Amino acid sequence: TAGLSLAYLRPELLIDGRTASHAGFIGRQGCRLSLFRIADDTQPRSLDLTISNGLAQASWSDGETQTIIVARGMPEARFVGIVALLGSSDETTVKLSPEALASLQNFGPGCIT
């Protein structure tokens, strides 16, 4: 199984004046996935998922943190599986433990070549 490797980690940055973090992953066949976690004091929002022309995006908020996942060149089923791992439309809380990050390295089929 082709995995995702952590290629970039910026644990503290500002996005639109809000504290955020960004982790970038790359697959063995070139797909890319970015995970953003941004401080958010709005109402919780359930999962919003869009996949179009090789670009996949998912976002949700628990009212304290907005999570955004963006991927390019990744099979839809794999992207949906990763989103399911990190959160779901029924539960907006995201628990991104080191174990969850590690599991991204072994999740699903490889990227599209």
C-alpha positions, 0 to 999 in steps of 0.5 A, spaced: 500 500 500 502 506 498 502 511 504 503 518 505 509 521 508 509 528 512 513 532 507 511 539 511 509 541 518 508 548 520 505 548 527 504 555 528 502 560 522 496 566 521 491 565 516 486 571 515 489 573 522 487 567 526 492 562 529 493 556 524 497 549 523 499 546 516 501 539 515 503 537 508 503 530 505 506 527 499 504 520 496 509 515 493 506 517 486 505 524 487 499 526 490 499 531 495 494 532 501 494 539 506 491 539 512 489 545 515 487 547 523 485 554 524 482 557 530 475 558 529 470 561 534 464 561 529 458 556 530 460 548 529 459 546 521 458 539 519 462 536 513 462 540 507 466 535 501 467 537 494 471 533 489 472 535 482 477 535 476 482 531 481 481 536 486 478 534 493 476 538 499 473 537 505 472 542 511 468 542 518 468 546 524 467 544 532 466 551 533 473 552 536 477 549 530 476 549 523 479 543 519 480 543 512 483 538 508 485 539 500 488 533 496 490 533 489 491 527 484 488 522 490 483 517 488 476 519 491 475 513 495 482 514 499 480 521 500 473 520 503 477 514 507 482 519 510 476 524 511 472 519 515 479 518 519 479 525 521 472 527 522 465 525 520 459 529 518 456 526 525 461 528 529 465 535 528 470 534 533 477 532 530 482 528 534 488 529 530 493 524 535 500 522 533 497 515 532 492 518 527 497 522 523 501 515 523 495 512 520 495 516 514 502 513 512 498 506 511 491 508 508 488 506 502 490 505 495 496 509 492 495 515 488 493 516 481 499 517 477 
